[in-house]
Amino acid sequence: MSARNAIVLLLALSTLLFLAGCGSSSNKSTPPPTGGFTASNFNGTYVFSFSGTDVTSSSTASSASFFAVVGTLSANGSGALTATMDINDPELAAAVNSTTTNVFTGVTGSGNYKVTSDGRGTGTVTVSVNGTSVPLGIDFVLSSNSGGLITRFDQFGTGSGSFDLQASGITQSNLVGSYSFGVNGIDSTGNPLGTVGSITLDASGNATGTEDLNDNGSSSNLTALALASPSALTVGSPSGVLNLTASAGLLSSFTFDAWVIDASHIKLIETDSTAVLAGDAFVSTGQTSFPSGALAFTMSGGNSTIGPFVTGGLLTSDGTSAISSGTEDVNAGGSIANSPSVTGSFTSASGRTELTLSGIYNIVGGTVANNTYSFAAYPYNGGIELLEIDSAGAGDGTLGGAAYPQTSTSLAASQGYGLNLSGANSNGEVDMIAEFSTDSSGGLSGLYDANNEGALVPDESLGSGATYANNSNGRGTISFPNLQTNSNSVLGQIILTFYAVNSSTLVFIETDANGQVASGILEQQSSAGSSSAASPHIAVARPMFHPHVARQKKN
């Protein structure tokens, strides 16, 4: 195995789908009015995660693999980094000649970083995996001193995620209470797998709760599973361990490393050989019922027939049993649709809600149909984990995501925002970090960095004529003109339809007709330390489709 292949690693399933090349830029200066960030704003120990596609030198469908990474990045505020991380990556294991495991825990390394005044940062961390030195490029945007959005940025793979400043002194007793979790990735055969659930921890870390799973479109006999002993979450250093045991055959037992951000947020990565999964757990103590009012949501999935599939929209809940109204936007393998009338019903018990939505689009039997579908929904303090459980058909992929109570309805004027966008196009997975500023008349300006499975685009302008528009219900659009692919051809207008969550956070999907499918998140920036810009209860919207799907459609 060559040294080039040995560098293949980490990251994925999350950001945009435009740009894979080296198009020219007419403006590479930092856009006003955003500014004021320096290396000192990235200072402390941050828990980070990213997942995506690991690419080998041949870059064919058979040589790519999904991977996940979770760990800590410690920044000294002046350009130096140290790191400790867990890596679950079948392709990396082959590249470093590991014949016994795909999982590498407690991997350490060091590197450097820099931060530009708009809050975008780049860096490199070199780790040792099975005796092989592996440099990993990172690209990120700060929302505040407390965290931000991150992608992998080197030519051997791509992926997306987030990072959050870690609280000190967290003990087992701090985690007593209830948490809702959602993790996704692939099963042992490479098909998409997702699971959501709820756990309640006692003072010793023993866990009781409920879990739902969906394995490549099938959730038969995998719903509302009661967790059994020895389910537990124990605090450790640098990470704790979460064991989940349920009555589900080969999927009955999972072991995760648990990287604690604070008592309200934990990042998870699977460390057994059953699957490659990663995600988050959020505190849900006191939030056992399905919330009322307006909700914003995004979900993603896909299969080998349709390709990647993303959906987003707005719902109105009465908090008791009914979804009285809603709207849904869909991008199914590049085909765009809108469902203007969504209704539904739900029933709740012991922190778990079964949600049925009518009049929405989803994949059934290799086609996209507007019909009625069911989801397991686990509320937490700030959102709801969602996973399809209607078993529309094995092979239909795994549709899942999250919904959030909506407390704001607009993208603010004269503000700076960080953006993370992730998805797939005909070249494979693409991930993007951007920073942009809004003006008071619907215009915006900014810069982006993109990685299209190793084809890197740094410091590109969003271009003249980039605009945004708000609607009164919190559904709006962002439009970027004249973006380019790695063949330097003009894609045309890129349209992102967003759904406002709160005053600092919006989620979105891509809704143009360019054949790209993506979802992501926008976070308002503040360089003045910890602020409302931090969104600790909203994880990056990661597409839950297998990254091989897009590659197979190309070949």
N, C-alpha and C positions, 0 to 999 in steps of 0.2 A: 504494500500500500504506500503510495507516494506521500510526501510531506504535505502536498496540497490537499489531498483527501483527508489527511489527519486533522486539518483545520476545520473541516466541515462540522458545524454544530449548532445547537440551540436556536430556539425562538419561533413562535409563529402564530398563525391563525388570527390575524387582526388588522388590517388597515386599508388602504385604498386600492385601487387597481388602475391608477393611471400612472404613467411615466415609468419608463424603464431605461431611458437612454441618456444621452448627453446633449440635450437641446440647449441652444444658446439662451442667454438671459440678458435683458436690457437693463435690469436693475438688481444688483446684488448687495445694495446697502441695506442696513437695518431700517425697516419702515417705521415712521413716526405714527402715533405718539408713544408707542411702547418703548420701554428702555429701562435702564437702571439696574439690570442684572449683572452680576460679576461671578467669578468663581467662588466667592465667599457665600453666595446664596445656596450653593450645593455643599453643605457642611454638616457632617454627622453620619450616623449609621441608618441606612434606608433598607427596608425589606423590598425586594423587587421580584418580579416574575415576568417571563415572556415565553411564548410558545409559538411554533410555526413549522417551517419546512427546512430540513437539512438537505443540502444539495451536494452531490458528488461531482467529479470533474466531467462526467459524461452528460449530466443534466437531462436524463431521460426519466420517463414516468416510473420505471422500475428501480431507479437509483435514488429516489427521493424518499425521505421518511419524515413523519411528524415527530417533533421533539418538544420537551418542556424543560424549563429551568426555573428554579426558585432559590433565593438566597439573600445575602446581605451585601450591599456596597457601602464601604466606609470611605467618605470623602473628607479631606482635611481642610477644605475651604480655600486651598491655593494650588490645586492641580494634581494632587496625588490620590490614588485609590488603592484600597485593598478589598478583597472579596472572599466570601465563603459561599458555596452554592451546592445544590443538588442538581444533577442532570439525569434525565431519563430520555435516552436517544438511541434507538437501534442502529442507525447509520453511523453515528459516532463510535459506537461500540465496535462495529466492524472495522472502521478506519483506524482505531488504535489497537486492533488485534485483541479485543476482549472477547473471549469465547464462552464466558460463564455468566455474564450479566450485561444488561443494557443500562443499568442504573449505577451512577457514581455519586456517592454522598460525601458531604464535607469537603468538597474540592476547594482548594485555596489558590489565590493568585494575587497579583498586583498590577498596577498600571497607572495611567494618567488621564486627565480630562481637561477640557477648557469650556468656558461658557461665554457666549456672545451677549451683548446688551439686551437683545430681545428675548433672552431666556433659553435659546436653543443651545444644546451642548453636544460635544462629541468626545469620544475617548476610546481607549483600548485597555482591556484586561487580559492578561496572559495567565492561564491556569495550566496545571499539570494533570492530565487524565491518563491513567494507566501507564505512567512513565513518559507520555508524549506531551511536549509543550504545545499548547493550543491558544493562539491569540484570538480574542473575540472583540470585534468592533461594536461599539454602542453609539446610539444617537438618541437624544432625548430633548424634551422641552419642559422647563420648570413651570408649574402653576404657581408655586410659592416656595419658600424655604422648606415647606413641609412635604413636598413631593411633586410628582408630575407623571408624564407619559414617556415610554421608552420603546425603542426598536433595536434589533440587531442591525448592524450596518457594516458588513464586509461581503466579499464576493463568494462566500461559501455557504450562505444560507440567509434566511430572513425570518422575522417574527416580530410580534408586538406584545406590549404589556404595560405595566405601571409600576411606580415605586412610591413608598410612603415612609416618612421619618418614623423610626422605631422608638417606642417608649422604653424607658429603662425600668428595671426592677419588677417586671411582671412575674408573679408567682402563681402557683396552682390555685390559690384561693381567689385570685383576681378573676379567674375564668369560671367561677361558679355561676351557673345560669344556663340560658338556652341560646342556641345558634342555628341559623339556617345556612345551608351550604349548597354550592353548585360547582361541579367539576366536569370537564369534558375532555375528549381526546379520541384515542383509538383503542379497540380491543386487541387481543393477541393475534388476530388474523388481519389486522389493518383496517377494519371497518369502524365507522364513527360510533362512539359510545358516550353517553352522558348520564349523570346521576345527580339528583337533587334530594334534599332531605332536611331533617331537623334533629338536633341532638341536645339533650339536657345533661349538664355536667354537675356532679356533686363535688364535695371538697377534696376527694381523692382522685378526681378525674374520670370516674366511672360514667359511662354514657348510656342513656336510654333514648329512644326516639324512633323515627320512621324514615324510610328511604324509598325512592322510586328510581327505576333505571329504564333506559331505552337503548337497545343495542341494534344499530343499523335499521331503525324503523320498527323493531319489534319490542313491545313492552309486555308481551303475554307472560303472565305469572311473575311479573317484576314490578308490580305496583303496590304501594302502601305496605311495604315489608317492615315488620317490626325488627328493630335491632336487638341482638342477643349478646350475652356475655361471650367473649371478653371485650366488647366494645368499650373504648376508653380513649381519652386524650390526656397525655401527660406532658407537662412543661419540661423542657430540657435546654441545653446550650450546645451549639447555637440554635438548634431547633428541637421541638418536641415531636411526639409521635401520636398519630391518630389511627386507631384500629376500628374498622367498621365490619360487623358480622351480621349477616341476614340470611334468610332461607331462600337462596336464589341460585342453587346449583354451582356452576363454575364461577359465577359472579358473586358468590356469597361473602367473600372476605377480601377486604382491601386494607392495605397499610400505606399510610401517608406520613411524610414528614410535615410537621405543622410549624410554620414560621410566623411567630406572633408579632404583629405590628403594635397592637395595644389590646386592651380588654374587649374592644368592640370589633376587631378585624384580624383575621388569621388567613395567611396564604397556605395552600395545600399543594403537594406534589406526590404522586404515587411512587412508592419505592419498592414494591414487590414486582413480580414478573407477570402479573395477570394482564396488565394493560399499560397505556401511557396516558395518564390523566393529570390535570392540574386545574386549580380554581381557587375559590375563596369561601370563607365562612364569615358571616356577619352576625353580631349579637341580635337576638330576637326576643330577649326577656321583656315582657310587657306588651309584645306585639304578636298576639296569637291569632287575631282575626284579620280577614281580608279588608283592606282599607276602603273607605268611601271617598267619593269625589273623583276628580279628573286624574287619570293615569297615563303616563307616556311609556311606550314599550318598544323594544327591538328584539328580534329573534333571528336565528340563522340556522341553516341546515343544507340539504342538497343530496343528490345521488348521482350515479354514473350516467343516467339518462338525461336529466335536466341540467346537471352541473350544479354550481353553487346557488344558493337560494337565501335571500335576506328579506325580512319583512319588518315594518315598523308602523306605529300609529298611535292613536289616542283612544282611550276607553273612559266611560263614565260609570262608576260603581255606586250603588246605593248603600254599600257596606253591610248588607244583610243577605241578599240572595240573587241580585240581578245586575247585569250590565245593560243599562237602558239605552246606550247609544255608543257609537264609535266610528272610527275610520281606519283603514289599513292601506298602506302602500307596499308594493311587492316588486322585487327585482329577481326574476327566475331565469338564471342563465343568460341574462342580458335582455330579457323580455319584461317590459314594465306594465304594471296594472295597478288599479286603485279600486278599493271596495269602499264606497261612501257610506254604507249602512251596516254596521256591525252591532249585534246584540248578543246576549248570553245570560248564563246563570251560573251560580256556584253554591257549593255546600262546604262547610268547614267543620273540622273536628280535630282537637288536640294539636293545633298549630299547622295542620295540613288542610289545604283547600283543593277541591276538585273543580276546575273551571272549564266550562263548555262555552265556546264561542261559535256563533252562527254567522254566515255571510263573509267568511274570510277565505283567502287563498292559501293552499298548501299543496304538497306533493302527494299524490295517491296513485300507486301503480304505474309510475313512470310518466305521469302527466300532472299538470297543475290544474286543480279544480277548486271552485268556490263552493264551500260546503260547511259542515259543522264538524268541529274537532275539539278534542278534550286535552287538558293539560293538568299536571300536578303543579300546585302553586304553594310555595312556602314563604310567608311574609317574614320580613325582618325589619329592624329599625332603620328605615330609609328605602326599602324596596321590596320586591317579590321575586324569588327564583322561580323560573318557569321551565317545564319540560313536557313535550308532547307524550301522551300515554294512551292514545286511542288505537294503537297498533294498526294503522292504515295499511301496512304491509311490510314484510321483511324486505330490506333492500331500498326502502324509501328514505333512508338517512335518519338523522336525529335532529329534530327541530327543538331548539331551546334558546333561552335568553333570560331577560329580566324586564320587569315593569317597575315604575317609580311614581309615587305620588307627585303630582305636578303643582308647584307653588309659584311658578313664574311662566310667562307666556311669550318671552321675546329674547332675541339676541340683542345685547345692549349696544348702544352707540358709543363711539369714542372710547373703546376698550380694547385691550389686547387679549388674545385667546391663543391657547395651545391646542393643537389638533393631532389626533392619532387616528389613522384610517387604515383598514386592513381588509384584504379580499383576494380576488383572483381574476386574471384575464387569460388570454391565449398563451402568454408566456409563463404562467404559473402564478404562485403567490406574490402579492405585492404589499409592502408595508410602508407607511409614510409618517413622518413627523413634520409638523408645520407650525409656524407662528404667524398670526395675521392681526391687523388692527382694523376696526370698523370706524367709519366716519358717521356723521349725522345725516347723510343724505343717501344711504343705501350702498355706499361703496366700501371696498376693503382692499388692503394691500398687505403683502407679506412674502415670506420665503418658505420653501419646503425642501426636505431631503427625502428621497424615496429609494427603496431597494426592491427591485423586481427579480427575485431569486438570484441575487448576486450582481445584477446590473445596477450600478449605483448612480444616483442623481443627487449631487450636493448643491446647496445654495442656489436653487432655482426660484425665479420670481413667479408669483401667481399670475402676473401679467396685467396689462391695463384692461379695464372693463370688468374686473371681478366685482360681483355685487352680492348683496343679501337682501332678503325680504321677509318681514314678519307678518303672520296672520294673527288675528285676535285670539284664536284658540291655542296658540303655542306651536302650531305646525308652520314651518317656514322653509325657505330655500336659500342655499348658497350656490353661486354659479362661478366657475372658473373657465375662461376662454383659452383656446389655443394651446392646450397642453400636448406634450409630445411623447411618443413611445421611443423605444431604443432604435427604431428604424428611422427616427426623425420625421415621422409622418404626423400630421395634425389629427388629433383625436376629435376635435370639435369641442362643444360645450360640455363640461362636467357639471352635473347637477347633484347636489346633496340635499335631500329633504330631511330637515331636523325637527326634533320634538323637544321643546324646552322642558327641563325638569325642575330646576330652581334658578336662583339669580346668578349662579356661577357655572351651571352645568347643562349641557344639551347632548342628546344622543342622535345619531343620524344613520340613514342608509343612502346608497347611491341610486339615483332614479333617472339617469339619462339612458340613451339608447346606443351607447358605445360598446356594448358587449362585455362590460366589466361589472362585477358584483362586489359590493363592499359595505361595511358598516363601521361605526367608530364613535368617537366622543370628542366634545369640545369642552375645554375648561378655561374659565376666565382667569387671567393672571394677576398676581400682585407680587411685587418684589420686596414688599415691606413685611417680611417674615410670615408667620402663620396667619392665615386670614380665611375669610369666607370662600376664597378661591379653591381651597382644599376640599375635595369631595371624597371623604374616606369611605363612603358607603356605596360608591358606584364603581364597579370594576369595568375595565375596558371591554367593550362589546366584541368578543372574539367569535368569528364565524365558526360554527360547529360542524363544518363539512370537512371531510378528509381532503388534504391538499392535493392528493393524487387525482381527484375528480377533474380539476381544471386541466391538468397535464394530459390526462387520457383523452379529453375532448379535443386537445390540440393534435395529438399524434394519430 
